[in-house]
Amino acid sequence: MEVETEQGETGKSVMCVLTDPEGTTLGGTMYLPQNVGPIQLQQIVNTLLKNEEKLPYAFYISNQELLVPLGNYLEKNKVSMEKTLSIVYQPQAVFRIRPVNRCSATIAGHTEAVLSVAFSPDGRQLASGSGDTTVRLWDLNTQTPMFTCTGHKNWVLCIAWSPDGKHLVSGSKSGELQCWDPQTGKPAGNPLTGHKKWITGISWEPVHLNAPCRRFVSASKDGDARIWDISLKKCVICLSGHTLAVTCVKWGGDGVIYTGSQDCTIKVWETSQGKLIRELKGHGHWVNSLALSTEYVLRTGAFDHTGKQYSSPEEMKKVALERYNKMKGNAPERLVSGSDDFTMFLWEPAVSKHHKVRMTGHQQLVNHVYFSPDGQWVASASFDKSVKLWNGTTGEFVAAFRGHVGPVYQISWSADSRLLLSGSKDSTLKVWDIRTKKLKQDLPGHADEVFAVDWSPDGEKVASGGKDRVLKLWMG
């Protein structure tokens, strides 16, 4: 008899449907025992997907991670047993990045504020751009300055590594661009001129489309974006059409270029002739920041956390394409825009010129938006002192990270998408834990505003720079 009563208590199974983040169901409706939790669900998903190597998955019910058996979840959240429970499965990185927790080096060198920091795609080199008109390359093994790249006549506002790691380009306040050889710190040719006002952004053509890397696009306050070819050492296409400053630019994985502008629009361009393909309208004020769901694999090309190096451009292109296709899956490339109107939009530009979702919640302008490496999340940094987390597929609000006491300028993700880094006017860096939605590590140390942060693609280290002129390296 006892057995039967026990059976009666837990016997009712839960009607579930498993879907991927895009909403595609896996294996139809299932009746699962109430004692099934994430571990059993993981086995089910691996079996249904016929994965030869068992992969780790996380499970979400209405944007909250499932960490307990289904029965406990239903009870705690007072969910009816009669309803079908929709469970989203999300692949997790098979490796783990350690949170950074200490400053390993404070390196002086720049004589004015550090305005940008960027690790090379393989994580072995670090570059910074400064108000002192120089670009500096740092030796990460000895944590000392390696090269000082001189030639700009004005503040260096932005820097960008080519995804094959062979070139570094910087853009200045006077509108000049300069390509550098990272191995020597010497300029690769004369400055590239054409823009009439300062450079606001630089983005390279993805290496899976063209190897070795030759082309990049620059955005400027003068209202134009320009495509440059470093082997021809000149501007090959000028993208004209915005009526005000272009504030940000991204070269997408499908080969189109996205530009965001103070004219409140985002324009989509093809890159063989520079024709305008699409206009994305909806923002009521300046567009400040653009993020692509595929950005991380575009930035790192063929390089991943394992540190594997490549001998030929062809091999690099092949591996980069595999990484890109794997990350993108069957879904279209997604774009998120952040604006001075306090809102963000989620777009699927290849599918429609209309936004998919309007993302509201910030109480001040949105300064920086960034997709997690796996595309699961979008993070946004705002002058309202908060960092917000959103679902990268649906655009739904997930959590707000509060702790900064000044505007948040820049954010960066760990390679495994589990941790988020933010730098603020309040002089601190903070590391947030995506799973617990809490502050993981507070990193004070800078004497003034932190303008720039970057987490190395190999996950080993974080770099930061700001008004106090020093570059700080942080380790786990």
Wavefront OBJ file of the C-alpha trace (Angstrom):
o trace
v 0.000 0.000 0.000
v 2.766 2.417 0.953
v 4.201 2.141 -2.513
v 0.910 3.233 -4.014
v 0.564 6.344 -1.847
v 4.105 7.342 -2.730
v 3.174 6.710 -6.330
v 0.128 8.918 -5.878
v 2.160 11.802 -4.426
v 4.814 11.997 -7.130
v 3.126 9.980 -9.818
v 1.684 12.831 -11.847
v 4.093 13.606 -14.617
v 4.800 17.058 -15.996
v 3.815 17.844 -19.561
v 6.894 19.520 -21.145
v 8.093 20.701 -24.482
v 11.807 21.323 -25.125
v 12.760 24.113 -27.533
v 15.989 25.687 -28.706
v 16.457 29.463 -28.148
v 14.844 30.158 -31.548
v 11.693 28.305 -30.462
v 12.160 25.120 -32.538
v 10.816 22.154 -30.604
v 12.848 19.040 -29.942
v 11.011 15.739 -29.935
v 7.429 16.919 -29.361
v 5.490 16.961 -26.080
v 6.959 14.835 -23.291
v 5.559 13.604 -20.005
v 8.396 13.750 -17.523
v 8.470 12.586 -13.881
v 8.534 15.400 -11.311
v 11.966 14.353 -10.065
v 13.560 15.169 -13.430
v 16.013 18.075 -13.137
v 18.779 19.666 -15.239
v 20.991 16.555 -15.163
v 18.270 14.282 -16.586
v 17.186 16.953 -19.085
v 20.779 17.160 -20.251
v 20.765 13.428 -20.963
v 17.444 13.719 -22.814
v 18.676 16.579 -25.030
v 21.986 14.867 -25.817
v 20.084 11.714 -26.760
v 17.482 13.497 -28.918
v 20.172 15.522 -30.708
v 22.220 12.338 -31.183
v 25.338 14.097 -29.843
v 28.282 11.729 -29.991
v 30.146 13.807 -27.427
v 27.854 14.702 -24.553
v 27.540 18.480 -24.324
v 26.585 20.609 -21.333
v 23.239 22.439 -21.481
v 21.438 24.922 -19.281
v 17.632 25.025 -19.116
v 15.356 28.043 -18.863
v 11.678 28.467 -18.099
v 10.501 32.003 -18.936
v 14.065 33.344 -18.806
v 14.807 31.852 -15.370
v 17.329 29.062 -15.182
v 15.975 25.746 -13.943
v 18.247 24.543 -11.117
v 15.851 22.183 -9.273
v 13.687 19.186 -10.231
v 10.505 20.051 -12.169
v 8.214 19.201 -9.245
v 9.988 21.657 -6.945
v 9.882 24.322 -9.648
v 6.119 23.920 -10.174
v 5.459 24.047 -6.447
v 7.674 27.067 -5.785
v 6.332 29.061 -8.734
v 2.746 27.831 -8.280
v 2.552 26.647 -11.875
v -0.457 24.541 -12.889
v 0.225 20.893 -13.697
v -2.377 21.145 -16.465
v -0.298 23.560 -18.574
v 2.482 22.485 -20.918
v 5.804 23.668 -19.548
v 8.032 25.206 -22.217
v 11.720 24.575 -21.442
v 14.447 26.264 -23.487
v 17.718 24.345 -23.750
v 20.890 26.351 -24.315
v 24.313 24.843 -25.071
v 26.998 25.954 -22.612
v 30.705 26.429 -23.207
v 32.612 23.212 -22.570
v 35.395 25.223 -20.925
v 35.270 27.574 -17.933
v 36.833 31.000 -17.556
v 38.097 31.929 -14.102
v 36.829 35.264 -12.790
v 39.582 37.880 -12.581
v 40.074 39.000 -8.998
v 43.365 40.902 -8.699
v 45.363 43.549 -10.473
v 48.514 41.827 -11.761
v 50.166 44.913 -13.258
v 49.784 48.665 -13.428
v 51.772 49.884 -16.397
v 52.613 53.535 -16.905
v 53.587 54.849 -20.315
v 50.786 56.898 -21.776
v 51.004 60.584 -20.876
v 47.288 61.296 -21.375
v 44.062 59.347 -20.823
v 43.805 55.805 -22.213
v 40.777 55.891 -24.536
v 40.746 52.368 -25.946
v 42.165 48.940 -25.142
v 41.982 45.801 -27.294
v 43.482 42.322 -27.084
v 44.592 40.648 -30.307
v 42.290 37.844 -31.541
v 44.610 35.165 -30.143
v 44.857 36.995 -26.791
v 48.668 37.174 -26.958
v 49.050 40.906 -27.569
v 47.407 44.015 -26.223
v 47.062 47.444 -27.803
v 45.905 50.747 -26.352
v 45.070 54.131 -27.849
v 45.467 57.370 -25.950
v 44.875 61.100 -25.828
v 48.672 61.445 -26.036
v 48.361 60.631 -29.830
v 50.134 57.265 -29.523
v 49.138 53.649 -29.861
v 51.025 51.328 -27.555
v 51.604 47.605 -27.807
v 52.232 45.743 -24.563
v 54.131 42.545 -23.869
v 51.739 40.359 -21.897
v 54.393 37.908 -20.724
v 56.582 40.507 -19.042
v 53.700 42.975 -18.553
v 55.804 45.848 -19.878
v 55.487 48.277 -22.800
v 56.713 46.730 -26.053
v 56.221 49.361 -28.789
v 55.082 52.963 -28.867
v 53.485 53.681 -32.237
v 53.845 57.351 -33.106
v 52.475 59.209 -36.094
v 49.000 60.447 -35.203
v 48.678 64.195 -34.677
v 45.660 64.001 -32.415
v 43.925 61.785 -29.840
v 43.677 58.109 -30.790
v 39.963 57.426 -30.364
v 39.635 53.839 -31.559
v 41.714 50.797 -32.429
v 40.872 47.481 -34.078
v 42.826 44.276 -34.705
v 42.281 42.370 -37.929
v 40.738 38.978 -37.076
v 43.806 37.187 -38.471
v 45.915 39.108 -35.921
v 48.271 40.482 -38.569
v 47.272 44.161 -38.503
v 46.172 46.848 -36.111
v 44.360 49.984 -37.274
v 43.860 53.157 -35.257
v 41.653 56.176 -35.890
v 42.234 59.675 -34.578
v 40.390 62.838 -33.650
v 41.669 64.525 -36.808
v 40.073 61.848 -39.029
v 43.243 59.995 -40.015
v 43.619 56.235 -39.913
v 46.890 54.398 -39.541
v 47.673 50.733 -40.062
v 50.448 49.246 -37.888
v 52.525 46.086 -37.978
v 52.020 44.579 -34.483
v 55.291 42.632 -34.750
v 57.407 45.779 -35.061
v 55.176 48.631 -33.904
v 55.991 50.417 -37.164
v 53.435 52.064 -39.469
v 52.452 49.929 -42.458
v 52.354 52.714 -45.041
v 51.282 56.352 -44.836
v 48.257 57.570 -42.865
v 44.945 56.892 -44.632
v 43.206 60.198 -45.222
v 39.747 61.058 -46.505
v 37.556 61.585 -43.450
v 37.015 65.247 -42.607
v 36.178 64.770 -38.932
v 37.091 62.358 -36.173
v 36.865 58.566 -36.384
v 34.108 56.983 -34.277
v 34.553 53.301 -35.094
v 36.526 50.702 -37.057
v 35.467 47.190 -38.080
v 37.341 44.591 -40.159
v 35.934 42.359 -42.870
v 35.490 38.881 -41.322
v 38.311 36.449 -42.058
v 35.865 33.686 -43.058
v 34.885 35.877 -46.028
v 38.400 36.920 -47.021
v 41.828 35.734 -45.907
v 44.323 37.207 -45.411
v 42.528 40.273 -44.026
v 42.709 43.277 -46.345
v 39.620 45.419 -45.891
v 38.196 47.351 -42.981
v 35.504 50.002 -42.613
v 35.738 53.238 -40.639
v 32.932 55.483 -39.375
v 33.291 59.204 -38.842
v 31.703 62.283 -37.372
v 31.671 63.624 -40.970
v 28.633 61.459 -41.813
v 30.443 58.928 -44.006
v 31.755 55.418 -43.591
v 34.705 54.383 -45.741
v 35.993 50.980 -46.813
v 39.790 50.781 -47.030
v 42.057 48.185 -48.605
v 45.395 47.933 -46.794
v 47.202 46.269 -49.684
v 46.084 49.044 -52.065
v 46.640 51.495 -49.169
v 43.583 53.537 -50.072
v 39.855 54.074 -49.653
v 38.017 51.825 -52.124
v 34.401 52.760 -51.328
v 32.774 55.709 -49.550
v 29.405 54.911 -47.966
v 27.502 58.221 -48.072
v 23.890 58.698 -47.099
v 23.672 59.497 -43.392
v 22.696 63.119 -42.751
v 24.581 63.381 -39.448
v 27.604 61.797 -37.754
v 28.100 58.030 -38.068
v 28.674 56.850 -34.483
v 29.318 53.120 -34.929
v 29.984 50.529 -37.579
v 30.013 46.722 -37.798
v 31.040 44.455 -40.673
v 28.627 41.528 -40.444
v 29.270 37.850 -41.003
v 27.061 37.727 -44.105
v 29.259 40.376 -45.703
v 27.134 43.475 -45.192
v 28.108 46.589 -43.240
v 25.887 48.169 -40.602
v 26.254 51.857 -39.678
v 24.505 53.649 -36.820
v 24.131 57.418 -36.840
v 23.069 60.570 -35.036
v 20.389 60.849 -37.754
v 18.547 58.128 -35.740
v 18.865 55.512 -38.485
v 20.884 52.356 -39.030
v 21.879 51.702 -42.624
v 22.805 48.342 -44.143
v 25.276 48.364 -47.062
v 26.597 45.764 -49.483
v 30.355 45.903 -49.840
v 31.219 45.268 -53.490
v 29.872 48.617 -54.724
v 28.734 50.265 -51.517
v 25.026 50.198 -52.331
v 22.491 50.887 -49.585
v 20.426 47.725 -49.020
v 18.242 48.629 -46.068
v 17.380 51.347 -43.597
v 16.422 50.461 -40.046
v 14.301 53.197 -38.492
v 12.639 53.549 -35.119
v 14.985 55.305 -32.723
v 13.922 58.766 -31.578
v 17.445 59.990 -30.902
v 21.094 59.280 -31.782
v 22.165 55.664 -32.250
v 25.264 55.184 -30.057
v 26.176 51.550 -30.246
v 25.609 48.483 -32.401
v 26.166 44.846 -31.442
v 26.060 41.717 -33.598
v 25.056 38.298 -32.270
v 28.068 36.851 -34.113
v 30.505 39.577 -33.034
v 32.710 37.389 -30.898
v 33.492 34.827 -33.604
v 33.934 37.652 -36.121
v 36.447 39.350 -33.863
v 38.414 36.199 -33.057
v 38.196 34.534 -36.487
v 39.939 31.162 -36.318
v 41.296 31.666 -32.787
v 39.589 30.129 -29.776
v 40.385 29.689 -26.094
v 42.761 26.787 -26.827
v 45.444 29.084 -28.272
v 45.912 27.065 -31.492
v 47.963 28.951 -34.128
v 47.635 28.654 -37.928
v 50.199 28.385 -40.696
v 48.191 29.618 -43.685
v 45.406 32.114 -44.504
v 43.432 29.300 -46.206
v 43.434 27.189 -43.053
v 42.441 30.244 -41.025
v 39.566 31.031 -43.368
v 38.284 27.443 -43.217
v 38.367 27.256 -39.406
v 36.849 30.734 -39.059
v 33.978 29.732 -41.356
v 33.352 26.571 -39.313
v 33.300 28.597 -36.105
v 30.979 31.199 -37.619
v 28.508 28.637 -38.983
v 28.492 26.688 -35.739
v 27.830 29.812 -33.678
v 25.144 31.149 -36.003
v 23.300 27.864 -36.432
v 20.151 28.173 -38.551
v 19.217 31.564 -37.160
v 19.735 34.888 -38.936
v 22.429 37.261 -37.670
v 20.876 39.559 -35.068
v 21.684 43.196 -34.429
v 21.015 45.277 -31.329
v 21.151 49.070 -31.339
v 21.470 51.294 -28.260
v 20.425 54.921 -28.317
v 20.309 58.310 -26.629
v 16.521 57.795 -26.489
v 17.177 55.354 -23.554
v 15.953 52.381 -25.607
v 17.406 49.508 -27.592
v 16.050 47.638 -30.599
v 16.613 44.031 -31.622
v 16.722 43.553 -35.400
v 17.097 40.699 -37.847
v 18.191 42.843 -40.788
v 18.409 39.956 -43.263
v 14.757 39.147 -42.543
v 13.067 42.518 -42.113
v 13.601 46.276 -42.004
v 11.261 46.417 -38.998
v 12.595 45.812 -35.515
v 11.821 42.524 -33.822
v 11.586 43.975 -30.294
v 11.876 47.342 -28.571
v 13.884 46.939 -25.369
v 13.036 49.487 -22.697
v 14.114 49.921 -19.087
v 17.154 52.189 -19.018
v 16.527 55.610 -17.505
v 19.396 57.339 -19.283
v 21.166 57.031 -22.618
v 22.495 53.617 -23.610
v 26.237 53.872 -24.126
v 27.333 50.383 -25.117
v 25.593 47.147 -26.138
v 27.325 43.790 -26.540
v 26.179 40.222 -27.293
v 27.663 37.368 -25.281
v 30.019 35.116 -27.305
v 27.344 32.411 -27.580
v 24.678 34.930 -28.640
v 22.436 33.957 -25.727
v 22.544 37.317 -23.962
v 22.748 41.005 -24.716
v 24.279 43.312 -22.125
v 23.805 47.066 -22.129
v 25.695 49.801 -20.277
v 24.038 53.092 -19.501
v 24.510 56.520 -17.990
v 21.823 55.454 -15.468
v 24.695 53.598 -13.678
v 23.243 50.178 -14.387
v 24.166 47.281 -16.614
v 21.170 45.367 -17.934
v 20.926 41.823 -19.218
v 18.495 40.778 -21.972
v 17.614 37.577 -23.794
v 19.651 37.658 -27.028
v 16.998 35.851 -29.072
v 13.744 37.396 -27.852
v 15.023 40.717 -26.505
v 13.203 40.161 -23.213
v 14.579 41.862 -20.098
v 16.324 39.398 -17.753
v 18.122 41.311 -14.973
v 19.642 44.606 -13.881
v 23.116 44.730 -12.368
v 23.400 47.574 -9.881
v 26.514 48.600 -7.998
v 28.252 51.253 -10.054
v 27.824 54.755 -8.669
v 28.602 56.504 -11.968
v 27.806 56.094 -15.664
v 28.928 52.764 -17.154
v 31.067 53.316 -20.252
v 32.037 49.932 -21.600
v 31.355 46.229 -21.108
v 33.118 43.022 -22.181
v 32.274 39.318 -21.921
v 34.299 36.320 -20.800
v 34.817 33.789 -23.615
v 32.457 31.261 -21.996
v 29.564 33.786 -21.739
v 29.298 33.190 -17.976
v 30.781 36.466 -16.726
v 30.362 40.102 -17.707
v 32.809 42.929 -17.077
v 31.950 46.624 -16.806
v 34.035 49.795 -16.495
v 32.647 53.028 -15.097
v 33.135 56.698 -14.420
v 33.203 55.665 -10.718
v 36.812 54.381 -11.265
v 35.969 50.694 -10.714
v 35.647 47.596 -12.834
v 33.034 45.066 -11.827
v 32.591 41.419 -12.794
v 29.002 40.140 -12.813
v 27.940 36.500 -12.632
v 25.320 35.740 -15.282
v 24.013 32.625 -13.544
v 23.417 34.189 -10.117
v 22.744 37.693 -11.544
v 24.985 39.087 -8.792
v 28.251 40.964 -8.426
v 31.090 38.442 -8.548
v 34.067 40.758 -8.093
v 34.607 44.438 -7.405
v 37.883 45.697 -8.881
v 38.882 49.100 -7.545
v 42.354 50.431 -8.293
v 42.092 53.101 -10.948
v 42.439 56.646 -9.640
v 39.832 58.056 -12.018
v 37.203 57.236 -14.675
v 37.617 53.906 -16.517
v 36.962 54.525 -20.218
v 37.974 51.207 -21.743
v 37.858 47.523 -20.758
v 38.548 44.298 -22.634
v 38.547 40.630 -21.636
v 41.103 38.606 -23.590
v 39.672 35.977 -25.944
v 41.681 33.261 -24.162
v 39.935 34.299 -20.942
v 43.165 34.637 -18.983
v 43.239 38.370 -18.424
v 41.425 41.684 -18.447
v 42.837 45.066 -19.493
v 41.512 48.465 -18.476
v 42.440 52.063 -19.106
v 41.128 55.502 -18.372
v 41.669 59.015 -17.175
v 44.532 58.147 -14.780
v 46.743 57.287 -17.833
v 47.772 53.846 -16.615
v 46.994 50.524 -18.150
v 45.934 47.877 -15.671
v 46.052 44.134 -16.213
v 43.850 41.875 -14.089
v 44.170 38.100 -13.650
v 42.242 35.253 -12.077
l 1 2 3 4 5 6 7 8 9 10 11 12 13 14 15 16 17 18 19 20 21 22 23 24 25 26 27 28 29 30 31 32 33 34 35 36 37 38 39 40 41 42 43 44 45 46 47 48 49 50 51 52 53 54 55 56 57 58 59 60 61 62 63 64 65 66 67 68 69 70 71 72 73 74 75 76 77 78 79 80 81 82 83 84 85 86 87 88 89 90 91 92 93 94 95 96 97 98 99 100 101 102 103 104 105 106 107 108 109 110 111 112 113 114 115 116 117 118 119 120 121 122 123 124 125 126 127 128 129 130 131 132 133 134 135 136 137 138 139 140 141 142 143 144 145 146 147 148 149 150 151 152 153 154 155 156 157 158 159 160 161 162 163 164 165 166 167 168 169 170 171 172 173 174 175 176 177 178 179 180 181 182 183 184 185 186 187 188 189 190 191 192 193 194 195 196 197 198 199 200 201 202 203 204 205 206 207 208 209 210 211 212 213 214 215 216 217 218 219 220 221 222 223 224 225 226 227 228 229 230 231 232 233 234 235 236 237 238 239 240 241 242 243 244 245 246 247 248 249 250 251 252 253 254 255 256 257 258 259 260 261 262 263 264 265 266 267 268 269 270 271 272 273 274 275 276 277 278 279 280 281 282 283 284 285 286 287 288 289 290 291 292 293 294 295 296 297 298 299 300 301 302 303 304 305 306 307 308 309 310 311 312 313 314 315 316 317 318 319 320 321 322 323 324 325 326 327 328 329 330 331 332 333 334 335 336 337 338 339 340 341 342 343 344 345 346 347 348 349 350 351 352 353 354 355 356 357 358 359 360 361 362 363 364 365 366 367 368 369 370 371 372 373 374 375 376 377 378 379 380 381 382 383 384 385 386 387 388 389 390 391 392 393 394 395 396 397 398 399 400 401 402 403 404 405 406 407 408 409 410 411 412 413 414 415 416 417 418 419 420 421 422 423 424 425 426 427 428 429 430 431 432 433 434 435 436 437 438 439 440 441 442 443 444 445 446 447 448 449 450 451 452 453 454 455 456 457 458 459 460 461 462 463 464 465 466 467 468 469 470 471 472 473 474 475 476
